[in-house]
C-alpha cells in the first residue's frame, strides 16, 4: 500500500460524492469564523443531511434518561428519575452480558432487543408474524445494507451482480455499491407524479441492464429518500409482482416509516402487503427491510444502530449473513441496541413518562409537517425553482432551473451545475444543502436536497434465492466454532428451568471483562451518562470534574448532542487531538498528529478497512498478509472476507511465544510462490499468547518489513496490560522513530488501539482508533472516507486517553479502580498459569501482558480419534464437553489459526478472583474426569 496504485481497485473506483466536498467547504468556513474571519453570517447552517439534533431538534427525554441509567447504574437509586425509566433500564441491563453496556453481544444483536423489534413489526403489520431469528441488528442501516450487498456481489462485467436503483437515491448508495462490487442499474422515478415508481420504467431498465450485468436485486426507498414520496398499496403490490416475475431480491429502505404526513397517506410496509398476497408471493418473494435510529422521530444518528428483517431467505444464506455480522464492520454499540429497544417499545399509557414522550413526539411530527408545507410553498414561489410536495420522510427535493451562464461556468470549473449552486450558496449565505447529482441524477436536470426536520426558526433562516448465489468470497469465509451458540443455548435452557450441574455458564472465551463481572471505570460511565442526559449537569451528587468534562465534550458535538452524526468521517477533531497528545506523551515526545489518527467503531473495523484497501489480485497475484500463529481469533475470517491470503508464521511456544526472524523469512519465501505478500500483522502484547516484545525484537521486525517492502500492522490494544517481570510496553512507533530516517521516514506503519483494552474493558461501546505513519496521502484520504464512527464511543476514547489528573475530584477513585484491575490481572495470570501447568496433560507458558492465557493440551489418542470420527477439531470437542458438563466456555485454539499437531485453549484471566477460582475448579474436575474416560 505504498502508493495509490497498490490500493484495492474496487476502492479506487468508488465515486467521490460532492457531499464530501461541500462538507469540507462547510468545515473550512466554520473554522474561519471560529478564528475571527468576517462573514455575512454568524454560523453555517447545515441541512444537507438528515441529522435533526445537529439542526437543533431535541432528543426524546425517555430515551436519554434510560441510556444514562444504563451507562451509570448508580442512577437506579435516583428518585428524581421516573420509575418507568429506572425499571426499563434495569430490564435492559439484565439483558446485557454481565449486566453492563460494556460487554460484547451476539453478532446479530441482543436477543431481548431482537424480540422487542419482532413484536413491534407484528403490531405495525396488523398481526403478520415476525420472529426474532429473522431480525438482525447492525451498526446502522448502511452497515446492514453493506452485508447484503457483499453477499450478492459476484462476477465481473456482464456477469457482475446488478441492483436496480431509484434515481434519485440516498446519496451514500452509489459509493456503497461501488465498494461492494455491484453494478448500479438506474431506474428513473417520475418527478411529474410526485416521484412515483413507474412499472414500465422498471421493465425498460431491467431489459437494458441484462446486456451488461446480471440484475439480482431491486432497491426501494419508502418513504422516499430524498424525494419524500410514499407508496400506496397498489404501487407496492406492483413492485412485489415485478420482483417475483423477474426473480429479484427486494431491498426496502423503510427508515422514515414514522414520518408520513401527506394528506390521505399512511405508511404501509412491504412485508404487510406481501403477506396479504397469494402464497405464490408471500412464500417465495425474498424481502429484506431496513430501519434505524436515524428515523425522523428518534433522530439518534450518532448512536449508529439499525436492524434488518429477512423474509423467505434460505436458511443457509442466513448462516452466511450471521457470519458476516460476526466478523465484519457491523459490530453494533450496545448503547445503540438499547436505544432500538426504546424506539420500538416506547412508554405506554399509564407509564410515568408517557405524557412527556407523547408531547415530544407530537411536537416533532407537527414541526416536520408544518415545515414541509411552509418550505414547499416558499420554494415554489422562487423564480427558477419548483418543488413536488413531500408526503413523508424529512427531505424536500426541489428542482433548479438554472441560467445558462451558471451551467457554462460549471463546465469551465469542471463541477456539476447544482454543486456550483450549493458552493455559491454556502459561501454567500452560510447554508449547506445537498446537490442533486450526488443522488445519482444524470438526466440533465438539477436538484437540491434540504432536510426540513429543523427548528421552525432555523427553517425560516435557511429556506437472494439459494446459497449457490452467495458471493463466493463470503462462502469461503471460515465459520467460527459453535461454542458461543452452544453457550447461549445452555444459558437459555437454565432460564427456562432446565436442570444442569451448574447454575450459570461462565464465558471466558473472549476478552470481555464486564461480562465476566469486572466493574467499569466510574469516571468514564459518569461522563457518558451526563453526555446522554445533560439534565444531570444539575446533579449535585456528581463530581465537578465529571460535569465539566461532559460539558466540554458536548461542546464539540454537533448541536451539543451525542445523537448527531460525527463532524467528520474520521472522528471528532477534538477527540483526534486528544488521542494524538496521548500518543505523544506515551512515546516520550515522539510527535503524533491529529491528521494521522482515524477513529472507527472498534479496532476490528479499523483493521477491516485496511485489509479492504489492500485487497487485490487472484491466485499468485492475490495480496498476502504474514499472520502470527496463533493470532486473534477473528483475524482469519477477516482475511477471508476481504479476499486476502493468510500467510502463517509460527510463534515460538518454547520461548514464550516470541517472534522468530528465521520463521518470518521462511514464511515469506514460501508465500511468494503462492501470493503477493504485502503486509505483516503483529500483536503486541500478544493476543492470545500474552507475549510482550522487547525493543530488540521490534527493531528486527521493523528492519525485516523495511527490507521486504511490507506494511507493518501493529495491534497494540493491550498496551495498558503489561505485568511480566521487568517487562514494559514499547510501541512500534516509538522504536521506529529511534532508528534513524532510513526507517522512520520510509516504513509504513499502522497501529491499532481500542476501548476493549483491559483497563477500560468497554467492549460493547465499539470504539477504537488507528494511527497511520508514512502512508501515501491519497491512500489515507480513501481510508478516512470509509469510516462512520458512533459518537458515544468517541467520547469514551477521549476519556480513556485523557483520564482524571492529580488534583481532580475523581482522581483518587479512578486511580484505585485502575490499580485494582492491574493487580487482579497480574495475580490472576500468575495463579491460573501455575494451576494449569500443574494439571496432567496440560502446560502453559507464562503471560507477560494482555488478558489471555493460551495453555497447550496434550490430549489422549482415543479422544483424537473420537474427534476425527465426529468431524470436529479435538480442541473444539474438549471445549464443547467442558461447556456441557461444567458450564465453562473457553476458546478453542483452532479459532486462533493453529493448524499444527498441538492443541490449545484460550482463557481470559481478567475476571474477579472468586470467578477465576470457580473456573479453575470446574476445569480441573472436567479435565481429570476426561483423562479417566480416555486413559
Order of alpha helices (4+ residues) and beta strands (2+ residues): alpha-alpha-beta-alpha-alpha-alpha-beta-alpha-beta-alpha-beta-alpha-beta-alpha-beta-alpha-alpha-beta-beta-alpha-alpha-alpha-beta-beta-beta-alpha-alpha-beta-beta-beta-alpha-alpha-alpha-beta-alpha-alpha-alpha-beta-alpha-beta-alpha-beta-alpha-beta-alpha-beta-alpha-alpha-beta-beta-alpha-alpha-alpha-beta-beta-beta-alpha-alpha-beta-beta-beta-alpha
